[in-house]
């Protein structure tokens, strides 16, 4: 029986993500200013914090996805969104960078706890031929929250005379709302039998999955944390409002394109959509690393905004389409955690090579890496085989 792809669960989970992203993306563009300006930490600390935070998310994604295949999705979703709110509280109250580190890691552990089970729950709720649309719709909701958050930050900066810390505290309101909305999620998980549990424990990834995950993770090693891109804007003369406004435009571009990209990936090979996204990544990074011109920098941010729209939801749907029913959480956990560990590597090398002025070679190196990754996907062209 064909199910309606826009299910109640998908709508609720999208609203949960929208409100959490409003909180995260109200705080996120302020983080470089809070850390390097208010607290006085070095750019390397920013790269280290973001890289370690993503690695923490990676560890929790790996285990949460696996155990959600055994005991259900909703407990991890609710706990994850609640923990993310607690982490944000530590960040907005921090007076030193180690406290920011603790808060960001706590926030990202919460993200890891919820992400794989949530995406497996989306997978459970729709038919396979609609996975691109479903993940694209969810990603569009994510990005709508990422537009609302910076808009609230801009309003706060205007009303509170650019008081970054005071505005950051506003993030707690949508964070709490997000946690409350998780109680409306319906877990349609079916507890596996003892025999199924044994099969699950012995399950090994197929060669098709291994190849795709390895390829996407290798490409992700070029993806420097976005916080460093926002720091770049600040370095070339953008005000706090300019940085937040640019981030809002970036999120708006991603929001508008996420659903069309997901729907298109249902009709075409998702490899092609992902490869095109990487071309936009390369162009945006290279331009932002090279220029000091504000107009070109904004164009670069807009260009870069196409990248997550064409890759985030598409990548998850691509992996989901190759995942057997009883291993959805585990496979999403392996894929997403591996991507997070790659961001750790990118954060460390990007932060270590970051300079205080002039051209930013880490961004240009990352852009070249993304271009190579795009060409690799286009040239290798593995068949899109479903289980």
C-alpha positions as CSV (number, residue, x, y, z in Angstrom):
1,X,0.0,0.0,0.0
2,X,1.4,3.4,-1.0
3,X,1.7,5.8,1.9
4,X,1.3,9.6,1.7
5,X,4.8,10.9,1.8
6,X,3.9,14.0,3.9
7,X,3.1,12.1,7.0
8,X,2.2,13.5,10.4
9,X,5.5,12.3,11.8
10,X,7.5,14.1,9.1
11,X,5.6,17.3,9.8
12,X,6.2,17.1,13.5
13,X,9.8,16.2,13.1
14,X,10.3,19.1,10.7
15,X,8.7,21.5,13.2
16,X,11.0,20.1,15.9
17,X,14.1,20.6,13.7
18,X,12.9,24.0,12.6
19,X,12.6,25.3,16.2
20,X,15.9,23.8,17.2
21,X,17.7,25.2,14.1
22,X,16.2,28.6,14.9
23,X,17.9,28.3,18.3
24,X,21.2,26.9,16.9
25,X,21.4,29.4,14.0
26,X,20.5,32.4,16.2
27,X,23.6,31.4,18.3
28,X,25.9,30.0,15.6
29,X,26.7,33.2,13.6
30,X,27.3,35.0,17.0
31,X,29.7,32.2,18.1
32,X,32.9,33.5,16.4
33,X,32.2,37.0,17.7
34,X,31.4,35.7,21.2
35,X,34.5,33.5,21.3
36,X,37.1,35.7,19.6
37,X,35.7,39.1,20.5
38,X,33.9,38.9,23.9
39,X,35.9,36.0,25.4
40,X,39.2,36.7,23.5
41,X,40.1,33.2,22.2
42,X,42.2,32.5,19.2
43,X,40.9,31.3,15.8
44,X,42.5,28.0,16.4
45,X,40.3,27.5,19.5
46,X,37.2,28.1,17.3
47,X,38.4,25.4,14.8
48,X,39.2,23.0,17.6
49,X,35.9,23.5,19.4
50,X,33.8,23.1,16.3
51,X,35.9,20.1,15.1
52,X,35.6,18.3,18.5
53,X,31.9,19.2,18.8
54,X,31.3,17.5,15.4
55,X,33.4,14.5,16.5
56,X,31.3,14.2,19.7
57,X,28.2,14.2,17.6
58,X,29.8,11.5,15.5
59,X,30.3,9.2,18.4
60,X,26.8,9.6,19.7
61,X,25.3,9.2,16.2
62,X,27.1,5.9,15.8
63,X,25.7,4.3,19.0
64,X,22.3,6.1,19.0
65,X,21.5,4.8,15.5
66,X,22.5,1.3,16.4
67,X,20.5,1.1,19.6
68,X,17.4,2.8,18.0
69,X,17.2,-0.3,15.8
70,X,16.7,-2.3,19.0
71,X,14.6,-0.2,21.4
72,X,13.0,2.5,19.3
73,X,13.6,6.0,17.9
74,X,11.6,8.4,20.1
75,X,13.6,8.1,23.3
76,X,16.8,9.2,21.5
77,X,14.9,12.0,19.6
78,X,13.5,13.5,22.8
79,X,16.7,13.1,24.9
80,X,18.8,14.5,22.0
81,X,16.8,17.7,21.6
82,X,16.7,18.3,25.3
83,X,20.5,17.8,25.7
84,X,21.1,20.2,22.9
85,X,19.2,22.9,24.8
86,X,21.3,22.3,27.9
87,X,24.5,22.7,25.8
88,X,23.3,26.0,24.4
89,X,22.7,27.2,28.0
90,X,26.3,26.6,28.8
91,X,27.5,28.5,25.7
92,X,25.4,31.6,26.3
93,X,26.6,31.8,29.9
94,X,30.2,31.0,29.2
95,X,33.0,33.4,30.3
96,X,35.9,31.3,29.0
97,X,36.5,29.2,25.9
98,X,36.7,25.9,27.8
99,X,33.1,26.5,28.9
100,X,32.1,27.2,25.3
101,X,33.9,24.0,24.4
102,X,31.9,22.0,27.0
103,X,28.6,23.6,25.9
104,X,29.2,23.0,22.2
105,X,30.2,19.4,22.8
106,X,27.1,18.8,25.0
107,X,25.0,20.4,22.3
108,X,26.5,18.3,19.5
109,X,26.2,15.1,21.6
110,X,22.5,15.9,21.8
111,X,22.5,16.4,18.0
112,X,24.2,13.0,17.6
113,X,21.7,11.2,19.9
114,X,18.7,12.5,17.9
115,X,20.0,12.6,14.3
116,X,20.3,9.0,13.2
117,X,17.2,7.8,15.0
118,X,15.2,10.8,13.7
119,X,16.4,10.1,10.1
120,X,15.6,6.4,10.5
121,X,12.1,7.4,11.8
122,X,11.6,9.5,8.6
123,X,12.8,6.5,6.6
124,X,10.3,4.4,8.5
125,X,7.4,6.8,7.8
126,X,7.6,7.1,3.9
127,X,7.9,4.8,0.9
128,X,11.4,4.3,-0.6
129,X,10.5,6.2,-3.9
130,X,9.7,9.3,-1.8
131,X,12.8,9.4,0.4
132,X,14.3,12.3,-1.5
133,X,11.2,14.4,-1.1
134,X,10.9,13.5,2.5
135,X,14.4,14.3,3.4
136,X,14.3,17.4,1.2
137,X,11.2,18.6,3.0
138,X,12.8,18.1,6.4
139,X,15.9,19.8,5.3
140,X,13.9,22.8,4.0
141,X,12.3,23.0,7.5
142,X,15.8,22.9,9.0
143,X,16.9,25.8,6.8
144,X,13.7,27.8,7.5
145,X,14.7,27.7,11.2
146,X,18.2,28.7,10.1
147,X,16.6,31.8,8.5
148,X,14.4,32.6,11.5
149,X,17.3,32.3,13.9
150,X,19.6,34.9,12.3
151,X,16.6,37.2,11.7
152,X,16.0,37.1,15.5
153,X,19.7,37.7,16.1
154,X,19.6,40.8,13.8
155,X,16.5,42.1,15.6
156,X,18.2,41.5,19.0
157,X,21.5,43.2,17.9
158,X,19.4,46.3,16.8
159,X,17.4,46.4,20.0
160,X,20.3,45.7,22.4
161,X,23.0,47.8,20.8
162,X,25.1,44.9,19.5
163,X,25.3,43.2,22.8
164,X,26.3,39.7,21.5
165,X,26.0,37.9,24.8
166,X,22.5,39.3,25.6
167,X,21.2,38.4,22.1
168,X,22.7,34.9,22.3
169,X,20.5,34.2,25.4
170,X,17.4,34.5,23.2
171,X,18.3,31.1,21.7
172,X,17.0,29.4,24.7
173,X,13.3,30.1,23.8
174,X,13.1,28.1,20.6
175,X,15.4,25.4,22.1
176,X,12.9,24.7,24.9
177,X,10.0,24.7,22.4
178,X,11.8,22.2,20.3
179,X,12.2,19.8,23.2
180,X,8.5,20.1,24.1
181,X,7.4,19.3,20.5
182,X,9.2,15.9,20.5
183,X,6.4,14.6,22.8
184,X,4.1,14.8,19.7
185,X,6.3,12.4,17.7
186,X,4.8,8.9,17.2
187,X,7.3,6.1,17.2
188,X,6.2,3.5,14.6
189,X,9.1,1.3,15.5
190,X,8.5,-2.5,15.6
191,X,10.6,-4.3,18.2
192,X,12.7,-6.9,16.5
193,X,12.5,-10.6,17.4
194,X,15.5,-12.5,19.0
195,X,16.3,-14.0,15.6
196,X,16.3,-10.5,14.0
197,X,18.5,-9.1,16.7
198,X,21.1,-11.9,16.0
199,X,21.0,-11.1,12.3
200,X,21.4,-7.4,13.1
201,X,24.4,-8.0,15.3
202,X,26.1,-10.0,12.5
203,X,25.2,-7.5,9.8
204,X,28.1,-6.1,7.7
205,X,27.8,-3.2,5.3
206,X,27.5,-4.1,1.6
207,X,30.2,-3.1,-0.8
208,X,27.9,-0.5,-2.4
209,X,27.3,1.2,1.0
210,X,31.0,1.1,1.9
211,X,32.1,2.7,-1.4
212,X,29.5,5.5,-1.1
213,X,30.2,6.3,2.6
214,X,34.0,6.2,2.1
215,X,33.8,8.5,-0.9
216,X,31.5,11.1,0.8
217,X,33.6,11.0,4.0
218,X,36.8,11.6,2.0
219,X,35.2,14.6,0.3
220,X,33.9,15.9,3.7
221,X,37.5,16.3,4.9
222,X,37.5,19.5,2.9
223,X,34.5,20.9,4.7
224,X,35.9,23.4,7.1
225,X,33.4,24.3,9.9
226,X,31.1,27.1,8.8
227,X,32.1,29.1,11.9
228,X,35.4,29.8,10.2
229,X,33.7,31.1,7.2
230,X,31.8,33.6,9.4
231,X,35.0,34.5,11.0
232,X,36.4,35.3,7.5
233,X,33.5,37.7,7.0
234,X,34.4,39.4,10.3
235,X,38.0,39.6,9.3
236,X,37.4,41.4,6.0
237,X,35.3,44.1,7.8
238,X,31.8,42.8,8.1
239,X,30.0,44.1,11.2
240,X,28.2,41.7,13.6
241,X,24.9,42.5,11.8
242,X,26.6,41.9,8.5
243,X,27.9,38.5,9.5
244,X,24.5,37.4,10.9
245,X,22.7,38.8,7.8
246,X,25.0,37.0,5.4
247,X,24.4,33.8,7.3
248,X,20.7,34.3,7.1
249,X,20.9,34.8,3.3
250,X,23.0,31.5,3.1
251,X,20.3,29.7,5.0
252,X,17.5,31.1,2.9
253,X,19.2,29.9,-0.3
254,X,19.5,26.4,1.3
255,X,15.9,26.5,2.4
256,X,14.5,27.4,-1.0
257,X,16.5,24.7,-2.9
258,X,16.5,21.8,-0.4
259,X,13.1,20.3,-1.3
260,X,13.5,20.7,-5.1
261,X,16.9,19.0,-4.8
262,X,15.5,16.1,-2.8
263,X,12.6,15.6,-5.2
264,X,14.9,15.7,-8.2
265,X,17.2,13.1,-6.6
266,X,14.2,10.7,-6.5
267,X,14.1,11.0,-10.3
268,X,17.8,11.2,-11.1
269,X,20.8,9.5,-9.6
270,X,21.6,11.3,-6.3
271,X,25.3,11.0,-7.2
272,X,24.7,13.7,-9.9
273,X,22.9,16.1,-7.6
274,X,25.6,15.7,-4.9
275,X,28.4,16.3,-7.4
276,X,26.7,19.5,-8.6
277,X,26.4,20.7,-5.0
278,X,30.2,20.2,-4.6
279,X,30.8,22.5,-7.5
280,X,29.0,25.3,-5.8
281,X,30.9,24.5,-2.6
282,X,34.2,24.8,-4.5
283,X,33.3,28.1,-6.1
284,X,32.0,29.6,-2.9
285,X,35.0,28.6,-0.8
286,X,37.6,29.7,-3.3
287,X,36.0,33.1,-3.8
288,X,35.6,33.7,-0.1
289,X,39.2,32.7,0.5
290,X,40.5,35.0,-2.2
291,X,38.5,38.2,-2.0
292,X,38.3,41.1,0.5
293,X,35.4,42.7,-1.5
294,X,32.2,42.7,0.5
295,X,29.9,42.3,-2.6
296,X,31.9,39.3,-3.8
297,X,32.0,37.8,-0.3
298,X,28.2,37.9,-0.2
299,X,27.9,36.3,-3.6
300,X,30.3,33.6,-2.4
301,X,28.1,33.0,0.6
302,X,25.0,32.7,-1.6
303,X,26.8,30.4,-3.9
304,X,28.0,28.2,-1.0
305,X,24.3,28.1,0.2
306,X,23.5,25.9,-2.7
307,X,25.9,23.2,-1.5
308,X,24.0,22.0,1.6
309,X,20.7,22.1,-0.3
310,X,22.1,19.7,-2.9
311,X,24.0,17.4,-0.5
312,X,22.7,17.2,3.1
313,X,19.2,15.7,2.5
314,X,20.3,14.1,-0.7
315,X,23.2,12.3,1.0
316,X,21.0,10.9,3.7
317,X,18.3,9.8,1.2
318,X,21.0,8.2,-0.9
319,X,22.3,6.1,2.0
320,X,18.8,5.4,3.2
321,X,17.8,4.0,-0.2
322,X,20.6,1.5,0.1
323,X,19.8,0.5,3.6
324,X,17.8,-2.7,4.6
325,X,14.8,-2.0,6.8
326,X,16.1,-3.6,10.0
327,X,19.5,-1.7,9.8
328,X,18.3,1.8,9.0
329,X,19.4,3.4,12.3
330,X,22.7,1.7,12.4
331,X,23.6,2.6,8.8
332,X,22.5,6.2,9.2
333,X,24.6,6.3,12.4
334,X,27.7,4.9,10.6
335,X,27.3,7.4,7.7
336,X,26.6,10.5,9.7
337,X,29.2,9.8,12.4
338,X,31.8,9.2,9.8
339,X,30.9,12.6,8.2
340,X,31.3,14.2,11.7
341,X,34.7,12.8,12.2
342,X,35.7,14.2,8.8
343,X,34.6,17.6,10.0
344,X,36.8,17.2,13.0
345,X,39.8,16.7,10.7
346,X,38.8,19.7,8.6
347,X,38.3,21.9,11.7
348,X,41.8,21.1,13.0
349,X,43.7,21.6,9.7
350,X,41.6,24.6,8.8
351,X,42.0,26.3,12.1
352,X,45.8,25.5,12.3
353,X,46.4,27.0,8.8
354,X,44.1,30.0,9.4
355,X,45.9,33.4,9.1
356,X,45.0,36.7,10.7
357,X,45.0,38.7,7.5
358,X,45.3,38.5,3.7
359,X,44.1,35.5,1.6
360,X,42.7,32.5,3.4
361,X,44.5,29.5,1.9
362,X,42.6,27.0,3.9
363,X,39.4,28.0,2.1
364,X,41.0,27.9,-1.3
365,X,42.6,24.5,-0.5
366,X,39.1,23.2,0.6
367,X,37.5,24.6,-2.6
368,X,40.0,22.7,-4.7
369,X,39.4,19.5,-2.6
370,X,35.6,19.8,-3.2
371,X,36.2,20.3,-7.0
372,X,38.3,17.1,-7.0
373,X,35.5,15.3,-5.1
374,X,32.9,16.5,-7.5
375,X,34.9,15.2,-10.5
376,X,35.4,11.9,-8.7
377,X,31.7,11.4,-8.3
378,X,31.1,12.3,-11.9
379,X,33.9,10.1,-13.3
380,X,33.5,7.0,-11.1
381,X,29.7,6.8,-11.6
382,X,28.9,3.8,-9.5
383,X,25.4,2.3,-10.3
384,X,22.6,3.4,-8.0
385,X,21.5,0.0,-6.7
386,X,18.7,-0.4,-4.1
387,X,18.6,-3.3,-1.7
